[in-house]
Amino acid sequence: MQALLDVYKIRQDFPILNRRLNDGKRLVYLDNAATTQKPNEVIDSISRYYKEYNSNIHRAVYQIAEEATEEYENTREKIRKFINARYPEEIIFTRNTTESINLVAYSWGYSNIKKGNKIVLTEYEHHSNIVPWQTLCHNKGARVKYLEVDADGYLKLEDLYDLISQKDDGKTKIISLSEMSNVLGTIFPAKEIIKIAHEKDIPVLLDGAQSVPHMKTDVQQSGCDFLAFSAHKMLGPTGVGVLYVRKEILEQMKPFILGGDMIKEVHKENTIFNDLPYRFEGGTPNIADVIGFSAAIDYLNRIGMDNVREHELEMTSYLLERIKGLKSVVIYGPKKAKDRGGLVSFNMDGIHPHDCATILNDFGVAIRSGHHCAQVLMEKLDIVASSRASLYIYNTKEEIDILIDALNHARRIFNT
Ligand SMILES: Cc1ncc(COP(=O)(O)O)c(C=O)c1O
């Protein structure tokens, strides 16, 4: 029985969950950390835009363009409320979390990072939150420092104190970290980290790719300066990301992508940039998918983010227990479900994760195997890959049972 959400009713909204594979096996989709499935409402709203009011936004004065502009800007306002930002100008549409972080590195980073400065990341970051900073540091003669994760997948806040302590001499200019690890599943204490950083006037970027879709987000309460996340990981379409920047910082930032729509006036020798946030949205944006994202936010709001989290907590406890029960299995990250988001990474002795995922596919079960774009963490864990099962609002305990049966089958095939 599903106590918190009417999961069986929710499932009816997701046409792909009716898909049959491999001799009629139903799809058991457990790769939600990579991308989530889309409800009819989202698919329909994108289709409605193209069928009824497809046009470019912000410029034309005719009716359908005004409708498109209104829907696009309504989404911005919806996102503002969803993360409790103060102003809609603080919400910038990008293509994904990766682009959002790059925008900060290229715009804020290139103006603020100087030779000898430090940028603090953690060992569990996704490549999207390493490579832009590493490249910036290479170009500027600055250095990336990594906060270590311990064997259970936690950070030590004392290490953060040490890294930015007196000896640091004001060299650390930004801390950028993921609020929830896409491999360990750990939910990190963002609020405490931000408090420590702010005592030293160091801004904090939160990579919310894994946290924003799964729990309530409040940028005023956490106090973060930047927050990056992707629509496709929270029922929305691909090709839409969000960057939140606290207004006081955004006002100081230079635009990153230059061209149409982000200007007020262009003359032969100079340009006057548009107001916030438009000066950060150069060129025609992904209008259809931003509008589709609006429907995804409505869907999540109707369920309630606290209920999303509660459901995942219940499911993660069950998933952890069932995986723990497998023979010769190593589970990465915290032992307690309450310290985790809805994902579990693991390895089974004697079975390569890719082989494991391939066998599971025969059962219609979709999980992810590989380094999960977190090779720095893989090095720390001394592995090259892991299997990862990740959950969302439509997953059931029956599906977890199918996963476990398939894993036991894999074990039998490999005779381990
Ligand atoms: C923690 C984290 N950060 C960043 C990303 C990158 O997201 P996107 O591919 O949508 O840019 C991901 C994607 O899995 C992620 O898990």
The ligand as an SDF file (V2000), in Angstrom:
LIG
                    3D

 16 16  0  0  0  0  0  0  0  0999 V2000
   24.3770   16.8670   -9.3330 C   0  0  0  0  0  0  0  0  0  0  0  0
   24.2480   17.1580  -10.7920 C   0  0  0  0  0  0  0  0  0  0  0  0
   24.7140   18.3150  -11.2670 N   0  0  0  0  0  0  0  0  0  0  0  0
   24.6080   18.6390  -12.5540 C   0  0  0  0  0  0  0  0  0  0  0  0
   24.0200   17.7860  -13.4550 C   0  0  0  0  0  0  0  0  0  0  0  0
   23.9260   18.1850  -14.8960 C   0  0  0  0  0  0  0  0  0  0  0  0
   22.6090   18.3560  -15.2540 O   0  0  0  0  0  0  0  0  0  0  0  0
   22.2570   18.6960  -16.7820 P   0  0  0  0  0  0  0  0  0  0  0  0
   22.7610   17.5390  -17.5820 O   0  0  0  0  0  0  0  0  0  0  0  0
   20.7720   18.8030  -16.7920 O   0  0  0  0  0  0  0  0  0  0  0  0
   22.9610   19.9470  -17.1060 O   0  0  0  0  0  0  0  0  0  0  0  0
   23.5300   16.5650  -13.0210 C   0  0  0  0  0  0  0  0  0  0  0  0
   22.9450   15.6040  -13.9660 C   0  0  0  0  0  0  0  0  0  0  0  0
   22.7910   14.4330  -13.7110 O   0  0  0  0  0  0  0  0  0  0  0  0
   23.6460   16.2350  -11.6500 C   0  0  0  0  0  0  0  0  0  0  0  0
   23.1980   15.0720  -11.1680 O   0  0  0  0  0  0  0  0  0  0  0  0
  1  2  1  0
  2  3  1  0
  2 15  2  0
  3  4  2  0
  4  5  1  0
  5  6  1  0
  5 12  2  0
  6  7  1  0
  7  8  1  0
  8  9  2  0
  8 10  1  0
  8 11  1  0
 12 13  1  0
 12 15  1  0
 13 14  2  0
 15 16  1  0
M  END
$$$$
